[in-house]
Amino acid sequence: GGVEASSAAGLPIGGASVAPQVVPQRRFMGRDEVPTRYLINAGGNYAEALRRWRATHDFRLEWRMDEALDEPWPDIDQFKKDYLHCFHGRAKNGHAVFYDRLDFVCMSRMVGKIGAEAMTRYYLFTTDYCYHELEPSDPGGRQVTVYDLNRLSLGSLFCAATEPVKNIIRVYAAHYPERVDKVFLINAPYFFTGIWASMKPFLDPRVTDSISISTNGRRELLEYIGADQVPVQYGGTDPTPMGHAPEELSLRAWVQKNNDKAAAAQQQQQQRRQQ
């Protein structure tokens, strides 16, 4: 409401049967509004952009994703301690960088504790936080992701985390268009080539074009992000410990605020019961 419709920076709008309502994405958007990046992703075809957005809108409504940013994650300290996944610095083009050392064994323990659906929601919460706080521009808000595969083994692919991870990939592909800036897959094991071949057909070609796979090289990573922004443990010169970069600390402060509000509400509820 109150946001002027635009044609996404002058993109031609085709196939539209109603007046285009193209606006920057925000929380609690209507089903007949189209986020600017959806029009770009659909090559300027408004009808197709509207179709894709409605699918995303229905998904977000079903999963209550517009409420996710206000939810507590009381176990986040344990999640962060169990396996490395955090924001750290920005690439040379200014986009936020997220590191994820995929550890299916630890992630399976996480699934065992909170369930597969909650694990998916946890990742989607982190993603929504990025695009709400760190990369709010629409279009233009994108993320660089570095997946460290050094703990990936053939055996780990049969853990409880495998299906949730597949689901997260599917959700990202369907409902987060124009959000991938660059993806680095580093420390890839010998068998990853086969896994990648099976995954590639399900991904947007523009996403696969942004993916760089390496076994132990760091040259492209350092060139793209900048050595001064890459933590020492990944070959850069940034001495900031992982988990302590400003981008990650802002996420943790956001979660702590949610946790504190939830704890206070629970305490008030208990006090009312005792009265």
ChimeraX commands (.cxc) that place a marker at each C-alpha (Angstrom):
marker #1 position 0.00,0.00,0.00 radius 0.5
marker #1 position 1.23,3.43,-0.90 radius 0.5
marker #1 position 4.08,2.15,-3.07 radius 0.5
marker #1 position 4.11,3.39,-6.64 radius 0.5
marker #1 position 4.10,0.77,-9.38 radius 0.5
marker #1 position 7.10,0.77,-11.69 radius 0.5
marker #1 position 8.23,-1.14,-14.74 radius 0.5
marker #1 position 11.44,-2.35,-13.08 radius 0.5
marker #1 position 13.93,0.16,-14.40 radius 0.5
marker #1 position 12.28,0.40,-17.78 radius 0.5
marker #1 position 12.07,-3.32,-18.53 radius 0.5
marker #1 position 9.43,-4.17,-21.11 radius 0.5
marker #1 position 6.36,-5.75,-19.57 radius 0.5
marker #1 position 4.75,-8.48,-21.68 radius 0.5
marker #1 position 1.76,-10.74,-21.22 radius 0.5
marker #1 position 0.09,-8.51,-18.62 radius 0.5
marker #1 position -3.71,-8.57,-18.44 radius 0.5
marker #1 position -3.88,-6.26,-15.41 radius 0.5
marker #1 position -2.08,-3.08,-14.47 radius 0.5
marker #1 position 1.42,-4.03,-13.29 radius 0.5
marker #1 position 2.11,-3.58,-9.59 radius 0.5
marker #1 position 5.89,-3.98,-9.49 radius 0.5
marker #1 position 7.41,-2.95,-6.16 radius 0.5
marker #1 position 10.48,-3.68,-4.04 radius 0.5
marker #1 position 9.95,-6.83,-1.98 radius 0.5
marker #1 position 9.03,-6.32,1.64 radius 0.5
marker #1 position 7.41,-8.35,4.38 radius 0.5
marker #1 position 3.67,-9.05,4.17 radius 0.5
marker #1 position 3.39,-8.34,0.45 radius 0.5
marker #1 position 0.12,-8.98,-1.35 radius 0.5
marker #1 position -0.44,-11.81,-3.80 radius 0.5
marker #1 position -1.04,-9.43,-6.71 radius 0.5
marker #1 position 2.10,-7.37,-6.18 radius 0.5
marker #1 position 5.27,-8.43,-7.96 radius 0.5
marker #1 position 8.74,-7.90,-6.45 radius 0.5
marker #1 position 10.97,-6.10,-8.92 radius 0.5
marker #1 position 13.49,-8.94,-9.10 radius 0.5
marker #1 position 10.76,-11.40,-10.16 radius 0.5
marker #1 position 10.10,-9.29,-13.25 radius 0.5
marker #1 position 13.82,-9.24,-14.01 radius 0.5
marker #1 position 14.06,-13.01,-13.49 radius 0.5
marker #1 position 11.14,-13.53,-15.89 radius 0.5
marker #1 position 12.84,-11.47,-18.60 radius 0.5
marker #1 position 10.31,-8.65,-18.33 radius 0.5
marker #1 position 7.24,-10.89,-18.78 radius 0.5
marker #1 position 4.83,-9.58,-16.16 radius 0.5
marker #1 position 2.39,-12.51,-16.39 radius 0.5
marker #1 position 5.20,-15.00,-15.77 radius 0.5
marker #1 position 6.65,-12.88,-12.97 radius 0.5
marker #1 position 3.21,-12.73,-11.34 radius 0.5
marker #1 position 2.81,-16.51,-11.63 radius 0.5
marker #1 position 6.19,-17.11,-9.97 radius 0.5
marker #1 position 5.54,-14.57,-7.24 radius 0.5
marker #1 position 2.14,-16.08,-6.43 radius 0.5
marker #1 position 3.79,-19.47,-5.94 radius 0.5
marker #1 position 6.32,-17.86,-3.60 radius 0.5
marker #1 position 3.60,-15.86,-1.82 radius 0.5
marker #1 position 1.60,-19.05,-1.18 radius 0.5
marker #1 position 4.72,-20.84,0.07 radius 0.5
marker #1 position 5.60,-17.96,2.41 radius 0.5
marker #1 position 2.01,-17.83,3.67 radius 0.5
marker #1 position 1.94,-21.58,4.35 radius 0.5
marker #1 position 5.29,-21.43,6.15 radius 0.5
marker #1 position 4.48,-18.11,7.88 radius 0.5
marker #1 position 7.79,-16.79,6.57 radius 0.5
marker #1 position 6.89,-13.13,7.14 radius 0.5
marker #1 position 6.76,-13.95,10.85 radius 0.5
marker #1 position 10.06,-15.85,10.84 radius 0.5
marker #1 position 12.22,-12.80,11.53 radius 0.5
marker #1 position 10.43,-12.28,14.85 radius 0.5
marker #1 position 10.85,-15.85,16.09 radius 0.5
marker #1 position 13.32,-16.96,18.77 radius 0.5
marker #1 position 16.10,-19.50,18.22 radius 0.5
marker #1 position 17.12,-20.49,21.75 radius 0.5
marker #1 position 19.48,-23.21,20.44 radius 0.5
marker #1 position 21.45,-20.94,18.08 radius 0.5
marker #1 position 24.55,-20.91,20.32 radius 0.5
marker #1 position 24.71,-24.71,20.14 radius 0.5
marker #1 position 24.08,-24.71,16.37 radius 0.5
marker #1 position 26.92,-22.26,15.81 radius 0.5
marker #1 position 29.21,-24.23,18.12 radius 0.5
marker #1 position 28.46,-27.57,16.43 radius 0.5
marker #1 position 29.37,-26.55,12.89 radius 0.5
marker #1 position 30.70,-23.48,11.15 radius 0.5
marker #1 position 28.09,-21.32,9.40 radius 0.5
marker #1 position 28.24,-17.55,9.63 radius 0.5
marker #1 position 28.34,-14.24,7.81 radius 0.5
marker #1 position 31.81,-12.79,7.47 radius 0.5
marker #1 position 32.68,-9.61,5.59 radius 0.5
marker #1 position 31.71,-8.41,2.14 radius 0.5
marker #1 position 32.98,-9.12,-1.34 radius 0.5
marker #1 position 34.65,-6.47,-3.50 radius 0.5
marker #1 position 31.24,-5.66,-5.01 radius 0.5
marker #1 position 29.83,-4.97,-1.53 radius 0.5
marker #1 position 27.65,-8.08,-1.15 radius 0.5
marker #1 position 27.51,-9.96,2.15 radius 0.5
marker #1 position 29.45,-13.24,2.34 radius 0.5
marker #1 position 28.17,-16.35,4.14 radius 0.5
marker #1 position 30.42,-19.31,4.97 radius 0.5
marker #1 position 28.95,-22.76,5.53 radius 0.5
marker #1 position 31.15,-25.75,6.32 radius 0.5
marker #1 position 28.63,-28.44,5.45 radius 0.5
marker #1 position 28.82,-31.10,8.15 radius 0.5
marker #1 position 26.02,-33.59,7.60 radius 0.5
marker #1 position 26.80,-35.47,10.82 radius 0.5
marker #1 position 26.39,-32.35,12.98 radius 0.5
marker #1 position 23.42,-31.22,10.91 radius 0.5
marker #1 position 21.81,-34.62,11.47 radius 0.5
marker #1 position 22.13,-34.15,15.22 radius 0.5
marker #1 position 20.41,-30.81,14.71 radius 0.5
marker #1 position 17.60,-32.55,12.82 radius 0.5
marker #1 position 17.32,-35.06,15.65 radius 0.5
marker #1 position 16.91,-32.25,18.17 radius 0.5
marker #1 position 14.57,-29.84,16.39 radius 0.5
marker #1 position 13.23,-31.81,13.39 radius 0.5
marker #1 position 13.78,-31.55,9.64 radius 0.5
marker #1 position 11.18,-28.82,9.09 radius 0.5
marker #1 position 12.66,-26.62,11.82 radius 0.5
marker #1 position 16.13,-27.03,10.34 radius 0.5
marker #1 position 14.81,-25.88,6.96 radius 0.5
marker #1 position 13.13,-22.94,8.67 radius 0.5
marker #1 position 16.37,-22.05,10.46 radius 0.5
marker #1 position 18.18,-21.73,7.14 radius 0.5
marker #1 position 15.32,-19.75,5.62 radius 0.5
marker #1 position 15.32,-17.45,8.66 radius 0.5
marker #1 position 19.04,-16.79,8.14 radius 0.5
marker #1 position 18.43,-16.10,4.45 radius 0.5
marker #1 position 15.50,-13.77,5.13 radius 0.5
marker #1 position 17.60,-11.94,7.71 radius 0.5
marker #1 position 20.28,-11.34,5.10 radius 0.5
marker #1 position 17.83,-9.85,2.62 radius 0.5
marker #1 position 15.99,-7.84,5.26 radius 0.5
marker #1 position 18.99,-6.35,7.05 radius 0.5
marker #1 position 22.27,-6.94,5.19 radius 0.5
marker #1 position 21.08,-6.89,1.55 radius 0.5
marker #1 position 17.70,-5.11,1.54 radius 0.5
marker #1 position 17.85,-3.72,-2.02 radius 0.5
marker #1 position 15.33,-5.07,-4.54 radius 0.5
marker #1 position 16.60,-5.49,-7.15 radius 0.5
marker #1 position 20.27,-5.77,-6.27 radius 0.5
marker #1 position 20.30,-7.47,-2.86 radius 0.5
marker #1 position 22.45,-10.58,-3.31 radius 0.5
marker #1 position 24.64,-12.91,-1.27 radius 0.5
marker #1 position 28.01,-14.56,-1.84 radius 0.5
marker #1 position 28.12,-18.05,-0.30 radius 0.5
marker #1 position 31.20,-20.15,0.40 radius 0.5
marker #1 position 30.43,-23.83,1.00 radius 0.5
marker #1 position 33.34,-25.73,2.54 radius 0.5
marker #1 position 32.97,-29.40,1.62 radius 0.5
marker #1 position 35.97,-30.78,3.52 radius 0.5
marker #1 position 33.71,-32.73,5.91 radius 0.5
marker #1 position 31.59,-34.21,3.15 radius 0.5
marker #1 position 31.98,-37.99,2.87 radius 0.5
marker #1 position 30.08,-40.64,0.98 radius 0.5
marker #1 position 28.74,-42.03,4.25 radius 0.5
marker #1 position 27.52,-38.63,5.43 radius 0.5
marker #1 position 25.24,-38.38,2.39 radius 0.5
marker #1 position 22.95,-40.97,3.98 radius 0.5
marker #1 position 22.49,-39.03,7.23 radius 0.5
marker #1 position 19.23,-37.54,8.46 radius 0.5
marker #1 position 20.25,-34.10,7.18 radius 0.5
marker #1 position 20.35,-35.11,3.51 radius 0.5
marker #1 position 16.66,-34.64,2.75 radius 0.5
marker #1 position 16.36,-31.28,4.57 radius 0.5
marker #1 position 19.41,-30.00,2.68 radius 0.5
marker #1 position 17.85,-31.09,-0.62 radius 0.5
marker #1 position 14.63,-29.34,0.38 radius 0.5
marker #1 position 16.50,-26.13,1.24 radius 0.5
marker #1 position 18.14,-26.18,-2.21 radius 0.5
marker #1 position 14.74,-26.65,-3.86 radius 0.5
marker #1 position 13.20,-23.79,-1.87 radius 0.5
marker #1 position 16.09,-21.46,-2.69 radius 0.5
marker #1 position 15.79,-22.29,-6.40 radius 0.5
marker #1 position 12.02,-21.72,-6.46 radius 0.5
marker #1 position 11.54,-18.80,-4.10 radius 0.5
marker #1 position 14.72,-16.72,-3.98 radius 0.5
marker #1 position 15.33,-15.67,-7.62 radius 0.5
marker #1 position 18.00,-13.10,-8.44 radius 0.5
marker #1 position 19.52,-13.49,-4.96 radius 0.5
marker #1 position 22.67,-15.47,-5.81 radius 0.5
marker #1 position 25.71,-13.33,-6.54 radius 0.5
marker #1 position 28.43,-15.99,-6.42 radius 0.5
marker #1 position 28.80,-19.47,-4.90 radius 0.5
marker #1 position 32.15,-21.06,-4.08 radius 0.5
marker #1 position 32.33,-24.81,-3.42 radius 0.5
marker #1 position 35.76,-25.36,-1.90 radius 0.5
marker #1 position 37.58,-28.48,-0.67 radius 0.5
marker #1 position 35.36,-30.56,-2.96 radius 0.5
marker #1 position 36.00,-34.32,-2.53 radius 0.5
marker #1 position 36.69,-36.55,-5.53 radius 0.5
marker #1 position 33.13,-37.93,-5.67 radius 0.5
marker #1 position 31.47,-34.50,-5.73 radius 0.5
marker #1 position 31.54,-34.39,-9.52 radius 0.5
marker #1 position 28.82,-37.05,-9.63 radius 0.5
marker #1 position 26.72,-35.27,-7.01 radius 0.5
marker #1 position 27.00,-32.01,-8.89 radius 0.5
marker #1 position 25.93,-33.66,-12.15 radius 0.5
marker #1 position 22.73,-34.89,-10.45 radius 0.5
marker #1 position 21.97,-31.49,-8.88 radius 0.5
marker #1 position 22.68,-29.23,-11.85 radius 0.5
marker #1 position 19.50,-29.94,-13.87 radius 0.5
marker #1 position 17.35,-28.67,-10.99 radius 0.5
marker #1 position 19.09,-25.30,-10.73 radius 0.5
marker #1 position 18.56,-22.10,-12.68 radius 0.5
marker #1 position 21.31,-21.83,-15.34 radius 0.5
marker #1 position 22.06,-18.34,-14.06 radius 0.5
marker #1 position 22.75,-19.90,-10.66 radius 0.5
marker #1 position 24.97,-22.66,-12.03 radius 0.5
marker #1 position 26.91,-20.08,-14.03 radius 0.5
marker #1 position 27.75,-18.31,-10.75 radius 0.5
marker #1 position 29.18,-21.44,-9.09 radius 0.5
marker #1 position 32.91,-22.05,-8.78 radius 0.5
marker #1 position 34.13,-25.51,-7.71 radius 0.5
marker #1 position 37.66,-26.14,-6.45 radius 0.5
marker #1 position 39.44,-28.92,-4.58 radius 0.5
marker #1 position 41.99,-26.89,-2.64 radius 0.5
marker #1 position 42.56,-23.68,-4.61 radius 0.5
marker #1 position 41.76,-20.27,-3.12 radius 0.5
marker #1 position 42.84,-17.93,-5.93 radius 0.5
marker #1 position 39.36,-17.17,-7.32 radius 0.5
marker #1 position 37.90,-16.85,-3.82 radius 0.5
marker #1 position 40.54,-14.32,-2.78 radius 0.5
marker #1 position 40.27,-12.39,-6.04 radius 0.5
marker #1 position 36.49,-12.13,-5.87 radius 0.5
marker #1 position 36.05,-11.31,-2.19 radius 0.5
marker #1 position 39.39,-9.68,-1.45 radius 0.5
marker #1 position 42.07,-11.11,0.85 radius 0.5
marker #1 position 41.39,-8.45,3.48 radius 0.5
marker #1 position 37.78,-9.69,3.81 radius 0.5
marker #1 position 38.54,-13.43,3.78 radius 0.5
marker #1 position 39.27,-14.96,7.21 radius 0.5
marker #1 position 42.76,-16.32,7.82 radius 0.5
marker #1 position 41.54,-19.92,8.02 radius 0.5
marker #1 position 40.40,-19.68,4.40 radius 0.5
marker #1 position 43.62,-18.15,3.11 radius 0.5
marker #1 position 42.82,-14.47,3.59 radius 0.5
marker #1 position 44.36,-11.82,5.81 radius 0.5
marker #1 position 41.36,-10.88,7.97 radius 0.5
marker #1 position 42.30,-11.84,11.55 radius 0.5
marker #1 position 38.71,-11.48,12.82 radius 0.5
marker #1 position 37.67,-14.87,14.27 radius 0.5
marker #1 position 34.83,-16.49,12.35 radius 0.5
marker #1 position 31.60,-15.81,14.17 radius 0.5
marker #1 position 32.76,-12.34,15.24 radius 0.5
marker #1 position 32.47,-10.32,12.03 radius 0.5
marker #1 position 30.06,-7.33,12.23 radius 0.5
marker #1 position 27.56,-9.00,9.87 radius 0.5
marker #1 position 27.37,-12.11,12.04 radius 0.5
marker #1 position 27.24,-10.14,15.29 radius 0.5
marker #1 position 24.26,-8.19,13.96 radius 0.5
marker #1 position 22.47,-11.48,13.25 radius 0.5
marker #1 position 23.25,-12.77,16.73 radius 0.5
marker #1 position 22.01,-9.52,18.31 radius 0.5
marker #1 position 18.78,-9.83,16.30 radius 0.5
marker #1 position 18.24,-13.40,17.53 radius 0.5
marker #1 position 19.08,-12.44,21.11 radius 0.5
marker #1 position 16.44,-9.71,20.96 radius 0.5
marker #1 position 13.88,-12.29,19.79 radius 0.5
marker #1 position 14.99,-14.76,22.46 radius 0.5
marker #1 position 14.69,-12.13,25.20 radius 0.5
marker #1 position 11.18,-11.15,24.07 radius 0.5
marker #1 position 10.09,-14.80,23.98 radius 0.5
marker #1 position 11.55,-15.45,27.44 radius 0.5
marker #1 position 9.81,-12.37,28.87 radius 0.5
marker #1 position 6.49,-13.43,27.33 radius 0.5
marker #1 position 6.89,-16.92,28.76 radius 0.5
marker #1 position 7.67,-15.50,32.20 radius 0.5
marker #1 position 4.58,-13.28,32.09 radius 0.5
marker #1 position 2.47,-16.28,31.10 radius 0.5
marker #1 position 3.81,-18.29,34.04 radius 0.5
marker #1 position 3.10,-15.42,36.42 radius 0.5
marker #1 position -0.49,-15.16,35.19 radius 0.5
marker #1 position -0.97,-18.91,35.77 radius 0.5
marker #1 position 0.25,-18.56,39.35 radius 0.5
marker #1 position -2.15,-15.74,40.13 radius 0.5
marker link #1:1,2 radius 0.2
marker link #1:2,3 radius 0.2
marker link #1:3,4 radius 0.2
marker link #1:4,5 radius 0.2
marker link #1:5,6 radius 0.2
marker link #1:6,7 radius 0.2
marker link #1:7,8 radius 0.2
marker link #1:8,9 radius 0.2
marker link #1:9,10 radius 0.2
marker link #1:10,11 radius 0.2
marker link #1:11,12 radius 0.2
marker link #1:12,13 radius 0.2
marker link #1:13,14 radius 0.2
marker link #1:14,15 radius 0.2
marker link #1:15,16 radius 0.2
marker link #1:16,17 radius 0.2
marker link #1:17,18 radius 0.2
marker link #1:18,19 radius 0.2
marker link #1:19,20 radius 0.2
marker link #1:20,21 radius 0.2
marker link #1:21,22 radius 0.2
marker link #1:22,23 radius 0.2
marker link #1:23,24 radius 0.2
marker link #1:24,25 radius 0.2
marker link #1:25,26 radius 0.2
marker link #1:26,27 radius 0.2
marker link #1:27,28 radius 0.2
marker link #1:28,29 radius 0.2
marker link #1:29,30 radius 0.2
marker link #1:30,31 radius 0.2
marker link #1:31,32 radius 0.2
marker link #1:32,33 radius 0.2
marker link #1:33,34 radius 0.2
marker link #1:34,35 radius 0.2
marker link #1:35,36 radius 0.2
marker link #1:36,37 radius 0.2
marker link #1:37,38 radius 0.2
marker link #1:38,39 radius 0.2
marker link #1:39,40 radius 0.2
marker link #1:40,41 radius 0.2
marker link #1:41,42 radius 0.2
marker link #1:42,43 radius 0.2
marker link #1:43,44 radius 0.2
marker link #1:44,45 radius 0.2
marker link #1:45,46 radius 0.2
marker link #1:46,47 radius 0.2
marker link #1:47,48 radius 0.2
marker link #1:48,49 radius 0.2
marker link #1:49,50 radius 0.2
marker link #1:50,51 radius 0.2
marker link #1:51,52 radius 0.2
marker link #1:52,53 radius 0.2
marker link #1:53,54 radius 0.2
marker link #1:54,55 radius 0.2
marker link #1:55,56 radius 0.2
marker link #1:56,57 radius 0.2
marker link #1:57,58 radius 0.2
marker link #1:58,59 radius 0.2
marker link #1:59,60 radius 0.2
marker link #1:60,61 radius 0.2
marker link #1:61,62 radius 0.2
marker link #1:62,63 radius 0.2
marker link #1:63,64 radius 0.2
marker link #1:64,65 radius 0.2
marker link #1:65,66 radius 0.2
marker link #1:66,67 radius 0.2
marker link #1:67,68 radius 0.2
marker link #1:68,69 radius 0.2
marker link #1:69,70 radius 0.2
marker link #1:70,71 radius 0.2
marker link #1:71,72 radius 0.2
marker link #1:72,73 radius 0.2
marker link #1:73,74 radius 0.2
marker link #1:74,75 radius 0.2
marker link #1:75,76 radius 0.2
marker link #1:76,77 radius 0.2
marker link #1:77,78 radius 0.2
marker link #1:78,79 radius 0.2
marker link #1:79,80 radius 0.2
marker link #1:80,81 radius 0.2
marker link #1:81,82 radius 0.2
marker link #1:82,83 radius 0.2
marker link #1:83,84 radius 0.2
marker link #1:84,85 radius 0.2
marker link #1:85,86 radius 0.2
marker link #1:86,87 radius 0.2
marker link #1:87,88 radius 0.2
marker link #1:88,89 radius 0.2
marker link #1:89,90 radius 0.2
marker link #1:90,91 radius 0.2
marker link #1:91,92 radius 0.2
marker link #1:92,93 radius 0.2
marker link #1:93,94 radius 0.2
marker link #1:94,95 radius 0.2
marker link #1:95,96 radius 0.2
marker link #1:96,97 radius 0.2
marker link #1:97,98 radius 0.2
marker link #1:98,99 radius 0.2
marker link #1:99,100 radius 0.2
marker link #1:100,101 radius 0.2
marker link #1:101,102 radius 0.2
marker link #1:102,103 radius 0.2
marker link #1:103,104 radius 0.2
marker link #1:104,105 radius 0.2
marker link #1:105,106 radius 0.2
marker link #1:106,107 radius 0.2
marker link #1:107,108 radius 0.2
marker link #1:108,109 radius 0.2
marker link #1:109,110 radius 0.2
marker link #1:110,111 radius 0.2
marker link #1:111,112 radius 0.2
marker link #1:112,113 radius 0.2
marker link #1:113,114 radius 0.2
marker link #1:114,115 radius 0.2
marker link #1:115,116 radius 0.2
marker link #1:116,117 radius 0.2
marker link #1:117,118 radius 0.2
marker link #1:118,119 radius 0.2
marker link #1:119,120 radius 0.2
marker link #1:120,121 radius 0.2
marker link #1:121,122 radius 0.2
marker link #1:122,123 radius 0.2
marker link #1:123,124 radius 0.2
marker link #1:124,125 radius 0.2
marker link #1:125,126 radius 0.2
marker link #1:126,127 radius 0.2
marker link #1:127,128 radius 0.2
marker link #1:128,129 radius 0.2
marker link #1:129,130 radius 0.2
marker link #1:130,131 radius 0.2
marker link #1:131,132 radius 0.2
marker link #1:132,133 radius 0.2
marker link #1:133,134 radius 0.2
marker link #1:134,135 radius 0.2
marker link #1:135,136 radius 0.2
marker link #1:136,137 radius 0.2
marker link #1:137,138 radius 0.2
marker link #1:138,139 radius 0.2
marker link #1:139,140 radius 0.2
marker link #1:140,141 radius 0.2
marker link #1:141,142 radius 0.2
marker link #1:142,143 radius 0.2
marker link #1:143,144 radius 0.2
marker link #1:144,145 radius 0.2
marker link #1:145,146 radius 0.2
marker link #1:146,147 radius 0.2
marker link #1:147,148 radius 0.2
marker link #1:148,149 radius 0.2
marker link #1:149,150 radius 0.2
marker link #1:150,151 radius 0.2
marker link #1:151,152 radius 0.2
marker link #1:152,153 radius 0.2
marker link #1:153,154 radius 0.2
marker link #1:154,155 radius 0.2
marker link #1:155,156 radius 0.2
marker link #1:156,157 radius 0.2
marker link #1:157,158 radius 0.2
marker link #1:158,159 radius 0.2
marker link #1:159,160 radius 0.2
marker link #1:160,161 radius 0.2
marker link #1:161,162 radius 0.2
marker link #1:162,163 radius 0.2
marker link #1:163,164 radius 0.2
marker link #1:164,165 radius 0.2
marker link #1:165,166 radius 0.2
marker link #1:166,167 radius 0.2
marker link #1:167,168 radius 0.2
marker link #1:168,169 radius 0.2
marker link #1:169,170 radius 0.2
marker link #1:170,171 radius 0.2
marker link #1:171,172 radius 0.2
marker link #1:172,173 radius 0.2
marker link #1:173,174 radius 0.2
marker link #1:174,175 radius 0.2
marker link #1:175,176 radius 0.2
marker link #1:176,177 radius 0.2
marker link #1:177,178 radius 0.2
marker link #1:178,179 radius 0.2
marker link #1:179,180 radius 0.2
marker link #1:180,181 radius 0.2
marker link #1:181,182 radius 0.2
marker link #1:182,183 radius 0.2
marker link #1:183,184 radius 0.2
marker link #1:184,185 radius 0.2
marker link #1:185,186 radius 0.2
marker link #1:186,187 radius 0.2
marker link #1:187,188 radius 0.2
marker link #1:188,189 radius 0.2
marker link #1:189,190 radius 0.2
marker link #1:190,191 radius 0.2
marker link #1:191,192 radius 0.2
marker link #1:192,193 radius 0.2
marker link #1:193,194 radius 0.2
marker link #1:194,195 radius 0.2
marker link #1:195,196 radius 0.2
marker link #1:196,197 radius 0.2
marker link #1:197,198 radius 0.2
marker link #1:198,199 radius 0.2
marker link #1:199,200 radius 0.2
marker link #1:200,201 radius 0.2
marker link #1:201,202 radius 0.2
marker link #1:202,203 radius 0.2
marker link #1:203,204 radius 0.2
marker link #1:204,205 radius 0.2
marker link #1:205,206 radius 0.2
marker link #1:206,207 radius 0.2
marker link #1:207,208 radius 0.2
marker link #1:208,209 radius 0.2
marker link #1:209,210 radius 0.2
marker link #1:210,211 radius 0.2
marker link #1:211,212 radius 0.2
marker link #1:212,213 radius 0.2
marker link #1:213,214 radius 0.2
marker link #1:214,215 radius 0.2
marker link #1:215,216 radius 0.2
marker link #1:216,217 radius 0.2
marker link #1:217,218 radius 0.2
marker link #1:218,219 radius 0.2
marker link #1:219,220 radius 0.2
marker link #1:220,221 radius 0.2
marker link #1:221,222 radius 0.2
marker link #1:222,223 radius 0.2
marker link #1:223,224 radius 0.2
marker link #1:224,225 radius 0.2
marker link #1:225,226 radius 0.2
marker link #1:226,227 radius 0.2
marker link #1:227,228 radius 0.2
marker link #1:228,229 radius 0.2
marker link #1:229,230 radius 0.2
marker link #1:230,231 radius 0.2
marker link #1:231,232 radius 0.2
marker link #1:232,233 radius 0.2
marker link #1:233,234 radius 0.2
marker link #1:234,235 radius 0.2
marker link #1:235,236 radius 0.2
marker link #1:236,237 radius 0.2
marker link #1:237,238 radius 0.2
marker link #1:238,239 radius 0.2
marker link #1:239,240 radius 0.2
marker link #1:240,241 radius 0.2
marker link #1:241,242 radius 0.2
marker link #1:242,243 radius 0.2
marker link #1:243,244 radius 0.2
marker link #1:244,245 radius 0.2
marker link #1:245,246 radius 0.2
marker link #1:246,247 radius 0.2
marker link #1:247,248 radius 0.2
marker link #1:248,249 radius 0.2
marker link #1:249,250 radius 0.2
marker link #1:250,251 radius 0.2
marker link #1:251,252 radius 0.2
marker link #1:252,253 radius 0.2
marker link #1:253,254 radius 0.2
marker link #1:254,255 radius 0.2
marker link #1:255,256 radius 0.2
marker link #1:256,257 radius 0.2
marker link #1:257,258 radius 0.2
marker link #1:258,259 radius 0.2
marker link #1:259,260 radius 0.2
marker link #1:260,261 radius 0.2
marker link #1:261,262 radius 0.2
marker link #1:262,263 radius 0.2
marker link #1:263,264 radius 0.2
marker link #1:264,265 radius 0.2
marker link #1:265,266 radius 0.2
marker link #1:266,267 radius 0.2
marker link #1:267,268 radius 0.2
marker link #1:268,269 radius 0.2
marker link #1:269,270 radius 0.2
marker link #1:270,271 radius 0.2
marker link #1:271,272 radius 0.2
marker link #1:272,273 radius 0.2
marker link #1:273,274 radius 0.2
marker link #1:274,275 radius 0.2
view
